[in-house]
Amino acid sequence: MPTISTHNVSTLNNMSCKICKRSSCTESFHSLEAQEEWDRLYGDLQGMDESQLQEIVVELRYELEEARKDMEELESEIEGLHEDAAGEDI
């Protein structure tokens, strides 16, 4: 079975569309809105090295964990309000 060198894989990746990753596509096939949305979401990540990207991942994981804790607190608070409301005479 033939092998593909890293260089060839890199070349293939560079030739594919950055928006949908299809090799038979190019960014210009997408609407201007789709191109602008991709640039808005991912443009800043282009050119970053692995350590910079890893730093972002660590920050996002921390933010996600904090958001989960906040959500659990809110769910508990809502549950308490429901229990209080159920215990009151109407």
Gaussian input, Z-matrix of N, CA and C with variables (Angstrom, degrees):
# hf/3-21g

backbone

0 1
 N
 C     1     B1
 C     2     B2     1     A1
 N     3     B3     2     A2     1     D1
 C     4     B4     3     A3     2     D2
 C     5     B5     4     A4     3     D3
 N     6     B6     5     A5     4     D4
 C     7     B7     6     A6     5     D5
 C     8     B8     7     A7     6     D6
 N     9     B9     8     A8     7     D7
 C    10    B10     9     A9     8     D8
 C    11    B11    10    A10     9     D9
 N    12    B12    11    A11    10    D10
 C    13    B13    12    A12    11    D11
 C    14    B14    13    A13    12    D12
 N    15    B15    14    A14    13    D13
 C    16    B16    15    A15    14    D14
 C    17    B17    16    A16    15    D15
 N    18    B18    17    A17    16    D16
 C    19    B19    18    A18    17    D17
 C    20    B20    19    A19    18    D18
 N    21    B21    20    A20    19    D19
 C    22    B22    21    A21    20    D20
 C    23    B23    22    A22    21    D21
 N    24    B24    23    A23    22    D22
 C    25    B25    24    A24    23    D23
 C    26    B26    25    A25    24    D24
 N    27    B27    26    A26    25    D25
 C    28    B28    27    A27    26    D26
 C    29    B29    28    A28    27    D27
 N    30    B30    29    A29    28    D28
 C    31    B31    30    A30    29    D29
 C    32    B32    31    A31    30    D30
 N    33    B33    32    A32    31    D31
 C    34    B34    33    A33    32    D32
 C    35    B35    34    A34    33    D33
 N    36    B36    35    A35    34    D34
 C    37    B37    36    A36    35    D35
 C    38    B38    37    A37    36    D36
 N    39    B39    38    A38    37    D37
 C    40    B40    39    A39    38    D38
 C    41    B41    40    A40    39    D39
 N    42    B42    41    A41    40    D40
 C    43    B43    42    A42    41    D41
 C    44    B44    43    A43    42    D42
 N    45    B45    44    A44    43    D43
 C    46    B46    45    A45    44    D44
 C    47    B47    46    A46    45    D45
 N    48    B48    47    A47    46    D46
 C    49    B49    48    A48    47    D47
 C    50    B50    49    A49    48    D48
 N    51    B51    50    A50    49    D49
 C    52    B52    51    A51    50    D50
 C    53    B53    52    A52    51    D51
 N    54    B54    53    A53    52    D52
 C    55    B55    54    A54    53    D53
 C    56    B56    55    A55    54    D54
 N    57    B57    56    A56    55    D55
 C    58    B58    57    A57    56    D56
 C    59    B59    58    A58    57    D57
 N    60    B60    59    A59    58    D58
 C    61    B61    60    A60    59    D59
 C    62    B62    61    A61    60    D60
 N    63    B63    62    A62    61    D61
 C    64    B64    63    A63    62    D62
 C    65    B65    64    A64    63    D63
 N    66    B66    65    A65    64    D64
 C    67    B67    66    A66    65    D65
 C    68    B68    67    A67    66    D66
 N    69    B69    68    A68    67    D67
 C    70    B70    69    A69    68    D68
 C    71    B71    70    A70    69    D69
 N    72    B72    71    A71    70    D70
 C    73    B73    72    A72    71    D71
 C    74    B74    73    A73    72    D72
 N    75    B75    74    A74    73    D73
 C    76    B76    75    A75    74    D74
 C    77    B77    76    A76    75    D75
 N    78    B78    77    A77    76    D76
 C    79    B79    78    A78    77    D77
 C    80    B80    79    A79    78    D78
 N    81    B81    80    A80    79    D79
 C    82    B82    81    A81    80    D80
 C    83    B83    82    A82    81    D81
 N    84    B84    83    A83    82    D82
 C    85    B85    84    A84    83    D83
 C    86    B86    85    A85    84    D84
 N    87    B87    86    A86    85    D85
 C    88    B88    87    A87    86    D86
 C    89    B89    88    A88    87    D87
 N    90    B90    89    A89    88    D88
 C    91    B91    90    A90    89    D89
 C    92    B92    91    A91    90    D90
 N    93    B93    92    A92    91    D91
 C    94    B94    93    A93    92    D92
 C    95    B95    94    A94    93    D93
 N    96    B96    95    A95    94    D94
 C    97    B97    96    A96    95    D95
 C    98    B98    97    A97    96    D96
 N    99    B99    98    A98    97    D97
 C   100   B100    99    A99    98    D98
 C   101   B101   100   A100    99    D99
 N   102   B102   101   A101   100   D100
 C   103   B103   102   A102   101   D101
 C   104   B104   103   A103   102   D102
 N   105   B105   104   A104   103   D103
 C   106   B106   105   A105   104   D104
 C   107   B107   106   A106   105   D105
 N   108   B108   107   A107   106   D106
 C   109   B109   108   A108   107   D107
 C   110   B110   109   A109   108   D108
 N   111   B111   110   A110   109   D109
 C   112   B112   111   A111   110   D110
 C   113   B113   112   A112   111   D111
 N   114   B114   113   A113   112   D112
 C   115   B115   114   A114   113   D113
 C   116   B116   115   A115   114   D114
 N   117   B117   116   A116   115   D115
 C   118   B118   117   A117   116   D116
 C   119   B119   118   A118   117   D117
 N   120   B120   119   A119   118   D118
 C   121   B121   120   A120   119   D119
 C   122   B122   121   A121   120   D120
 N   123   B123   122   A122   121   D121
 C   124   B124   123   A123   122   D122
 C   125   B125   124   A124   123   D123
 N   126   B126   125   A125   124   D124
 C   127   B127   126   A126   125   D125
 C   128   B128   127   A127   126   D126
 N   129   B129   128   A128   127   D127
 C   130   B130   129   A129   128   D128
 C   131   B131   130   A130   129   D129
 N   132   B132   131   A131   130   D130
 C   133   B133   132   A132   131   D131
 C   134   B134   133   A133   132   D132
 N   135   B135   134   A134   133   D133
 C   136   B136   135   A135   134   D134
 C   137   B137   136   A136   135   D135
 N   138   B138   137   A137   136   D136
 C   139   B139   138   A138   137   D137
 C   140   B140   139   A139   138   D138
 N   141   B141   140   A140   139   D139
 C   142   B142   141   A141   140   D140
 C   143   B143   142   A142   141   D141
 N   144   B144   143   A143   142   D142
 C   145   B145   144   A144   143   D143
 C   146   B146   145   A145   144   D144
 N   147   B147   146   A146   145   D145
 C   148   B148   147   A147   146   D146
 C   149   B149   148   A148   147   D147
 N   150   B150   149   A149   148   D148
 C   151   B151   150   A150   149   D149
 C   152   B152   151   A151   150   D150
 N   153   B153   152   A152   151   D151
 C   154   B154   153   A153   152   D152
 C   155   B155   154   A154   153   D153
 N   156   B156   155   A155   154   D154
 C   157   B157   156   A156   155   D155
 C   158   B158   157   A157   156   D156
 N   159   B159   158   A158   157   D157
 C   160   B160   159   A159   158   D158
 C   161   B161   160   A160   159   D159
 N   162   B162   161   A161   160   D160
 C   163   B163   162   A162   161   D161
 C   164   B164   163   A163   162   D162
 N   165   B165   164   A164   163   D163
 C   166   B166   165   A165   164   D164
 C   167   B167   166   A166   165   D165
 N   168   B168   167   A167   166   D166
 C   169   B169   168   A168   167   D167
 C   170   B170   169   A169   168   D168
 N   171   B171   170   A170   169   D169
 C   172   B172   171   A171   170   D170
 C   173   B173   172   A172   171   D171
 N   174   B174   173   A173   172   D172
 C   175   B175   174   A174   173   D173
 C   176   B176   175   A175   174   D174
 N   177   B177   176   A176   175   D175
 C   178   B178   177   A177   176   D176
 C   179   B179   178   A178   177   D177
 N   180   B180   179   A179   178   D178
 C   181   B181   180   A180   179   D179
 C   182   B182   181   A181   180   D180
 N   183   B183   182   A182   181   D181
 C   184   B184   183   A183   182   D182
 C   185   B185   184   A184   183   D183
 N   186   B186   185   A185   184   D184
 C   187   B187   186   A186   185   D185
 C   188   B188   187   A187   186   D186
 N   189   B189   188   A188   187   D187
 C   190   B190   189   A189   188   D188
 C   191   B191   190   A190   189   D189
 N   192   B192   191   A191   190   D190
 C   193   B193   192   A192   191   D191
 C   194   B194   193   A193   192   D192
 N   195   B195   194   A194   193   D193
 C   196   B196   195   A195   194   D194
 C   197   B197   196   A196   195   D195
 N   198   B198   197   A197   196   D196
 C   199   B199   198   A198   197   D197
 C   200   B200   199   A199   198   D198
 N   201   B201   200   A200   199   D199
 C   202   B202   201   A201   200   D200
 C   203   B203   202   A202   201   D201
 N   204   B204   203   A203   202   D202
 C   205   B205   204   A204   203   D203
 C   206   B206   205   A205   204   D204
 N   207   B207   206   A206   205   D205
 C   208   B208   207   A207   206   D206
 C   209   B209   208   A208   207   D207
 N   210   B210   209   A209   208   D208
 C   211   B211   210   A210   209   D209
 C   212   B212   211   A211   210   D210
 N   213   B213   212   A212   211   D211
 C   214   B214   213   A213   212   D212
 C   215   B215   214   A214   213   D213
 N   216   B216   215   A215   214   D214
 C   217   B217   216   A216   215   D215
 C   218   B218   217   A217   216   D216
 N   219   B219   218   A218   217   D217
 C   220   B220   219   A219   218   D218
 C   221   B221   220   A220   219   D219
 N   222   B222   221   A221   220   D220
 C   223   B223   222   A222   221   D221
 C   224   B224   223   A223   222   D222
 N   225   B225   224   A224   223   D223
 C   226   B226   225   A225   224   D224
 C   227   B227   226   A226   225   D225
 N   228   B228   227   A227   226   D226
 C   229   B229   228   A228   227   D227
 C   230   B230   229   A229   228   D228
 N   231   B231   230   A230   229   D229
 C   232   B232   231   A231   230   D230
 C   233   B233   232   A232   231   D231
 N   234   B234   233   A233   232   D232
 C   235   B235   234   A234   233   D233
 C   236   B236   235   A235   234   D234
 N   237   B237   236   A236   235   D235
 C   238   B238   237   A237   236   D236
 C   239   B239   238   A238   237   D237
 N   240   B240   239   A239   238   D238
 C   241   B241   240   A240   239   D239
 C   242   B242   241   A241   240   D240
 N   243   B243   242   A242   241   D241
 C   244   B244   243   A243   242   D242
 C   245   B245   244   A244   243   D243
 N   246   B246   245   A245   244   D244
 C   247   B247   246   A246   245   D245
 C   248   B248   247   A247   246   D246
 N   249   B249   248   A248   247   D247
 C   250   B250   249   A249   248   D248
 C   251   B251   250   A250   249   D249
 N   252   B252   251   A251   250   D250
 C   253   B253   252   A252   251   D251
 C   254   B254   253   A253   252   D252
 N   255   B255   254   A254   253   D253
 C   256   B256   255   A255   254   D254
 C   257   B257   256   A256   255   D255
 N   258   B258   257   A257   256   D256
 C   259   B259   258   A258   257   D257
 C   260   B260   259   A259   258   D258
 N   261   B261   260   A260   259   D259
 C   262   B262   261   A261   260   D260
 C   263   B263   262   A262   261   D261
 N   264   B264   263   A263   262   D262
 C   265   B265   264   A264   263   D263
 C   266   B266   265   A265   264   D264
 N   267   B267   266   A266   265   D265
 C   268   B268   267   A267   266   D266
 C   269   B269   268   A268   267   D267

   B1=1.4512
   B2=1.5234
   B3=1.3353
   B4=1.4607
   B5=1.5323
   B6=1.2922
   B7=1.4641
   B8=1.5136
   B9=1.3051
   B10=1.4625
   B11=1.5177
   B12=1.3044
   B13=1.4615
   B14=1.5291
   B15=1.3098
   B16=1.4608
   B17=1.5131
   B18=1.3147
   B19=1.4601
   B20=1.5234
   B21=1.3357
   B22=1.4607
   B23=1.5233
   B24=1.3244
   B25=1.4669
   B26=1.5147
   B27=1.3221
   B28=1.4594
   B29=1.5167
   B30=1.3135
   B31=1.4596
   B32=1.5198
   B33=1.3449
   B34=1.4593
   B35=1.5253
   B36=1.3290
   B37=1.4596
   B38=1.5134
   B39=1.3200
   B40=1.4577
   B41=1.5202
   B42=1.3167
   B43=1.4503
   B44=1.5245
   B45=1.3177
   B46=1.4587
   B47=1.5196
   B48=1.3090
   B49=1.4577
   B50=1.5229
   B51=1.3184
   B52=1.4647
   B53=1.5303
   B54=1.3186
   B55=1.4663
   B56=1.5252
   B57=1.3414
   B58=1.4666
   B59=1.5278
   B60=1.3253
   B61=1.4645
   B62=1.5249
   B63=1.3253
   B64=1.4674
   B65=1.5262
   B66=1.3095
   B67=1.4644
   B68=1.5211
   B69=1.3228
   B70=1.4611
   B71=1.5276
   B72=1.3199
   B73=1.4552
   B74=1.5247
   B75=1.2942
   B76=1.4552
   B77=1.5220
   B78=1.3162
   B79=1.4578
   B80=1.5267
   B81=1.3312
   B82=1.4659
   B83=1.5243
   B84=1.3363
   B85=1.4642
   B86=1.5174
   B87=1.3118
   B88=1.4606
   B89=1.5187
   B90=1.3090
   B91=1.4652
   B92=1.5224
   B93=1.3188
   B94=1.4692
   B95=1.5191
   B96=1.3367
   B97=1.4625
   B98=1.5250
   B99=1.3392
   B100=1.4641
   B101=1.5233
   B102=1.3226
   B103=1.4578
   B104=1.5318
   B105=1.3364
   B106=1.4642
   B107=1.5182
   B108=1.3400
   B109=1.4608
   B110=1.5248
   B111=1.3400
   B112=1.4538
   B113=1.5316
   B114=1.3301
   B115=1.4655
   B116=1.5225
   B117=1.3411
   B118=1.4581
   B119=1.5282
   B120=1.3342
   B121=1.4608
   B122=1.5243
   B123=1.3346
   B124=1.4601
   B125=1.5198
   B126=1.3011
   B127=1.4615
   B128=1.5176
   B129=1.3299
   B130=1.4589
   B131=1.5217
   B132=1.3234
   B133=1.4603
   B134=1.5247
   B135=1.3225
   B136=1.4595
   B137=1.5261
   B138=1.2868
   B139=1.4534
   B140=1.5222
   B141=1.3181
   B142=1.4620
   B143=1.5236
   B144=1.3239
   B145=1.4634
   B146=1.5265
   B147=1.3212
   B148=1.4653
   B149=1.5313
   B150=1.3214
   B151=1.4724
   B152=1.5284
   B153=1.3216
   B154=1.4653
   B155=1.5191
   B156=1.3245
   B157=1.4600
   B158=1.5246
   B159=1.3360
   B160=1.4642
   B161=1.5269
   B162=1.3123
   B163=1.4632
   B164=1.5357
   B165=1.3187
   B166=1.4644
   B167=1.5211
   B168=1.3322
   B169=1.4630
   B170=1.5286
   B171=1.3254
   B172=1.4622
   B173=1.5287
   B174=1.3222
   B175=1.4662
   B176=1.5267
   B177=1.3318
   B178=1.4596
   B179=1.5274
   B180=1.3366
   B181=1.4662
   B182=1.5181
   B183=1.3351
   B184=1.4600
   B185=1.5321
   B186=1.3361
   B187=1.4628
   B188=1.5258
   B189=1.3307
   B190=1.4567
   B191=1.5213
   B192=1.3243
   B193=1.4631
   B194=1.5293
   B195=1.3149
   B196=1.4662
   B197=1.5285
   B198=1.3220
   B199=1.4618
   B200=1.5250
   B201=1.3293
   B202=1.4692
   B203=1.5276
   B204=1.3369
   B205=1.4623
   B206=1.5284
   B207=1.3314
   B208=1.4696
   B209=1.5228
   B210=1.3413
   B211=1.4544
   B212=1.5261
   B213=1.3304
   B214=1.4635
   B215=1.5244
   B216=1.3333
   B217=1.4592
   B218=1.5224
   B219=1.3294
   B220=1.4589
   B221=1.5255
   B222=1.3338
   B223=1.4667
   B224=1.5227
   B225=1.3234
   B226=1.4594
   B227=1.5248
   B228=1.2980
   B229=1.4659
   B230=1.5370
   B231=1.3207
   B232=1.4643
   B233=1.5238
   B234=1.3321
   B235=1.4568
   B236=1.5284
   B237=1.3271
   B238=1.4625
   B239=1.5186
   B240=1.3249
   B241=1.4646
   B242=1.5176
   B243=1.3157
   B244=1.4644
   B245=1.5188
   B246=1.3402
   B247=1.4616
   B248=1.5205
   B249=1.3302
   B250=1.4643
   B251=1.5260
   B252=1.3383
   B253=1.4629
   B254=1.5408
   B255=1.3148
   B256=1.4616
   B257=1.5512
   B258=1.3101
   B259=1.4512
   B260=1.5155
   B261=1.3226
   B262=1.4702
   B263=1.5152
   B264=1.3298
   B265=1.4674
   B266=1.5153
   B267=1.3088
   B268=1.4673
   B269=1.4998
   A1=108.59
   A2=118.33
   A3=120.26
   A4=110.63
   A5=115.30
   A6=120.27
   A7=109.65
   A8=115.25
   A9=121.14
   A10=107.15
   A11=116.06
   A12=119.06
   A13=109.68
   A14=115.17
   A15=120.40
   A16=110.23
   A17=116.57
   A18=120.23
   A19=111.07
   A20=116.30
   A21=120.07
   A22=111.41
   A23=117.53
   A24=120.44
   A25=109.16
   A26=116.89
   A27=121.17
   A28=110.38
   A29=116.59
   A30=120.59
   A31=110.48
   A32=116.72
   A33=119.64
   A34=111.02
   A35=116.48
   A36=120.02
   A37=111.08
   A38=116.99
   A39=120.32
   A40=111.55
   A41=117.15
   A42=120.53
   A43=112.12
   A44=117.70
   A45=119.31
   A46=110.53
   A47=115.25
   A48=122.28
   A49=109.71
   A50=117.76
   A51=120.35
   A52=111.55
   A53=118.03
   A54=121.21
   A55=111.18
   A56=117.92
   A57=120.76
   A58=113.37
   A59=117.86
   A60=124.74
   A61=114.36
   A62=118.35
   A63=119.77
   A64=109.62
   A65=115.96
   A66=119.60
   A67=111.93
   A68=117.04
   A69=120.58
   A70=111.88
   A71=116.78
   A72=121.12
   A73=109.37
   A74=115.80
   A75=122.44
   A76=107.87
   A77=116.60
   A78=120.20
   A79=112.38
   A80=116.36
   A81=119.75
   A82=112.84
   A83=117.96
   A84=120.94
   A85=111.39
   A86=117.79
   A87=122.79
   A88=109.93
   A89=116.11
   A90=120.55
   A91=110.16
   A92=116.01
   A93=119.79
   A94=110.61
   A95=116.00
   A96=119.58
   A97=111.12
   A98=116.37
   A99=120.38
   A100=110.85
   A101=117.24
   A102=120.84
   A103=110.90
   A104=116.31
   A105=120.17
   A106=111.55
   A107=116.74
   A108=120.96
   A109=110.36
   A110=117.13
   A111=120.59
   A112=109.44
   A113=116.51
   A114=120.11
   A115=111.18
   A116=116.92
   A117=120.83
   A118=110.73
   A119=116.43
   A120=120.68
   A121=113.58
   A122=117.32
   A123=120.43
   A124=114.41
   A125=117.61
   A126=120.77
   A127=113.61
   A128=117.30
   A129=120.48
   A130=112.35
   A131=117.80
   A132=121.14
   A133=112.54
   A134=116.25
   A135=120.01
   A136=108.67
   A137=116.48
   A138=120.77
   A139=114.43
   A140=118.15
   A141=120.35
   A142=109.14
   A143=115.49
   A144=118.04
   A145=109.48
   A146=115.82
   A147=121.18
   A148=112.15
   A149=117.72
   A150=119.58
   A151=111.12
   A152=117.49
   A153=120.42
   A154=110.85
   A155=116.28
   A156=120.20
   A157=110.71
   A158=117.07
   A159=120.92
   A160=110.38
   A161=117.06
   A162=121.55
   A163=110.67
   A164=116.47
   A165=121.38
   A166=109.78
   A167=117.35
   A168=121.61
   A169=110.11
   A170=117.29
   A171=121.33
   A172=110.25
   A173=117.24
   A174=121.24
   A175=111.57
   A176=116.02
   A177=120.06
   A178=111.61
   A179=116.87
   A180=119.67
   A181=110.92
   A182=117.20
   A183=121.52
   A184=110.02
   A185=116.70
   A186=120.82
   A187=111.08
   A188=116.90
   A189=121.37
   A190=110.80
   A191=117.29
   A192=120.95
   A193=110.58
   A194=117.32
   A195=121.01
   A196=110.35
   A197=117.17
   A198=121.21
   A199=110.46
   A200=117.01
   A201=120.64
   A202=110.88
   A203=116.69
   A204=120.74
   A205=110.49
   A206=116.41
   A207=120.19
   A208=111.00
   A209=116.37
   A210=120.69
   A211=110.92
   A212=117.14
   A213=120.60
   A214=110.76
   A215=117.09
   A216=120.51
   A217=111.11
   A218=116.75
   A219=120.70
   A220=111.12
   A221=116.72
   A222=119.76
   A223=110.74
   A224=116.72
   A225=121.10
   A226=110.74
   A227=116.04
   A228=120.98
   A229=110.61
   A230=116.96
   A231=121.32
   A232=110.28
   A233=116.70
   A234=120.95
   A235=110.38
   A236=116.86
   A237=121.36
   A238=111.73
   A239=117.31
   A240=120.76
   A241=110.67
   A242=117.58
   A243=120.99
   A244=110.90
   A245=115.73
   A246=119.53
   A247=110.57
   A248=117.82
   A249=121.48
   A250=110.67
   A251=115.56
   A252=119.41
   A253=110.68
   A254=117.62
   A255=121.26
   A256=109.86
   A257=118.12
   A258=121.86
   A259=114.24
   A260=116.78
   A261=120.87
   A262=109.82
   A263=115.96
   A264=121.05
   A265=108.46
   A266=114.76
   A267=120.16
   A268=109.92
   D1=129.62
   D2=-178.87
   D3=-69.67
   D4=147.87
   D5=177.95
   D6=-106.39
   D7=153.98
   D8=177.72
   D9=-107.26
   D10=126.27
   D11=179.83
   D12=-72.08
   D13=160.97
   D14=177.73
   D15=-58.60
   D16=-37.67
   D17=178.79
   D18=-59.84
   D19=-44.54
   D20=-179.76
   D21=-65.34
   D22=-40.45
   D23=178.45
   D24=-63.50
   D25=-44.19
   D26=178.41
   D27=-59.64
   D28=-42.79
   D29=179.27
   D30=-64.31
   D31=-41.57
   D32=178.35
   D33=-62.61
   D34=-42.42
   D35=179.13
   D36=-63.77
   D37=-38.04
   D38=179.64
   D39=-69.86
   D40=-24.36
   D41=-178.64
   D42=-86.60
   D43=-14.78
   D44=-179.14
   D45=-83.75
   D46=163.34
   D47=179.61
   D48=-68.18
   D49=131.48
   D50=-178.74
   D51=-72.52
   D52=-19.00
   D53=-177.68
   D54=-85.34
   D55=-51.90
   D56=-176.00
   D57=-109.88
   D58=-6.98
   D59=176.89
   D60=70.01
   D61=8.28
   D62=177.92
   D63=-80.33
   D64=138.15
   D65=-179.65
   D66=-72.84
   D67=-21.09
   D68=-179.16
   D69=-92.65
   D70=16.46
   D71=-176.18
   D72=-128.82
   D73=163.43
   D74=173.29
   D75=-141.07
   D76=157.72
   D77=-176.17
   D78=-55.27
   D79=-33.62
   D80=-177.32
   D81=-67.27
   D82=-14.81
   D83=175.94
   D84=-75.34
   D85=-16.87
   D86=179.92
   D87=-91.71
   D88=156.81
   D89=179.63
   D90=-63.82
   D91=159.50
   D92=176.45
   D93=-60.75
   D94=-35.06
   D95=178.35
   D96=-62.55
   D97=-43.02
   D98=179.24
   D99=-65.39
   D100=-39.09
   D101=178.57
   D102=-65.59
   D103=-43.44
   D104=179.14
   D105=-66.33
   D106=-37.88
   D107=178.45
   D108=-64.46
   D109=-42.45
   D110=178.44
   D111=-62.13
   D112=-46.70
   D113=179.67
   D114=-61.01
   D115=-39.29
   D116=-179.56
   D117=-65.59
   D118=-42.16
   D119=-176.35
   D120=-80.63
   D121=-39.81
   D122=-169.45
   D123=-120.34
   D124=-9.79
   D125=-175.27
   D126=-58.10
   D127=-39.23
   D128=-179.40
   D129=-67.97
   D130=-22.37
   D131=-178.67
   D132=-79.23
   D133=-21.28
   D134=179.86
   D135=-63.80
   D136=136.05
   D137=176.67
   D138=87.43
   D139=-5.82
   D140=177.78
   D141=-80.41
   D142=145.28
   D143=176.48
   D144=-86.09
   D145=173.48
   D146=-173.67
   D147=-60.51
   D148=-38.08
   D149=-178.47
   D150=-67.05
   D151=-36.69
   D152=177.02
   D153=-66.41
   D154=-42.62
   D155=178.56
   D156=-65.28
   D157=-39.74
   D158=178.34
   D159=-62.82
   D160=-38.27
   D161=177.95
   D162=-61.85
   D163=-40.74
   D164=177.92
   D165=-64.97
   D166=-41.99
   D167=179.22
   D168=-60.38
   D169=-44.34
   D170=179.48
   D171=-61.65
   D172=-44.28
   D173=178.40
   D174=-61.71
   D175=-42.97
   D176=-179.52
   D177=-66.53
   D178=-38.43
   D179=177.15
   D180=-62.98
   D181=-40.83
   D182=178.33
   D183=-63.42
   D184=-46.49
   D185=179.15
   D186=-61.45
   D187=-39.96
   D188=178.45
   D189=-62.74
   D190=-43.87
   D191=179.81
   D192=-64.22
   D193=-40.23
   D194=177.54
   D195=-64.19
   D196=-40.82
   D197=178.84
   D198=-65.03
   D199=-38.67
   D200=177.74
   D201=-63.09
   D202=-42.78
   D203=178.13
   D204=-62.15
   D205=-44.23
   D206=178.06
   D207=-60.62
   D208=-41.86
   D209=-179.77
   D210=-64.19
   D211=-42.25
   D212=178.77
   D213=-62.76
   D214=-40.61
   D215=177.60
   D216=-63.00
   D217=-42.91
   D218=179.21
   D219=-65.57
   D220=-41.64
   D221=178.18
   D222=-61.64
   D223=-40.98
   D224=178.35
   D225=-64.84
   D226=-41.47
   D227=178.91
   D228=-64.06
   D229=-43.05
   D230=178.77
   D231=-64.28
   D232=-42.01
   D233=178.41
   D234=-60.27
   D235=-42.23
   D236=177.47
   D237=-62.82
   D238=-39.71
   D239=177.64
   D240=-64.80
   D241=-39.85
   D242=178.40
   D243=-64.52
   D244=-42.09
   D245=178.68
   D246=-64.70
   D247=-41.14
   D248=178.08
   D249=-62.87
   D250=-42.20
   D251=-179.18
   D252=-67.95
   D253=-36.26
   D254=-179.30
   D255=-70.22
   D256=-28.36
   D257=-178.98
   D258=-81.91
   D259=-14.06
   D260=-179.33
   D261=-83.17
   D262=145.30
   D263=174.64
   D264=-79.42
   D265=137.70
   D266=-179.86
   D267=-102.66

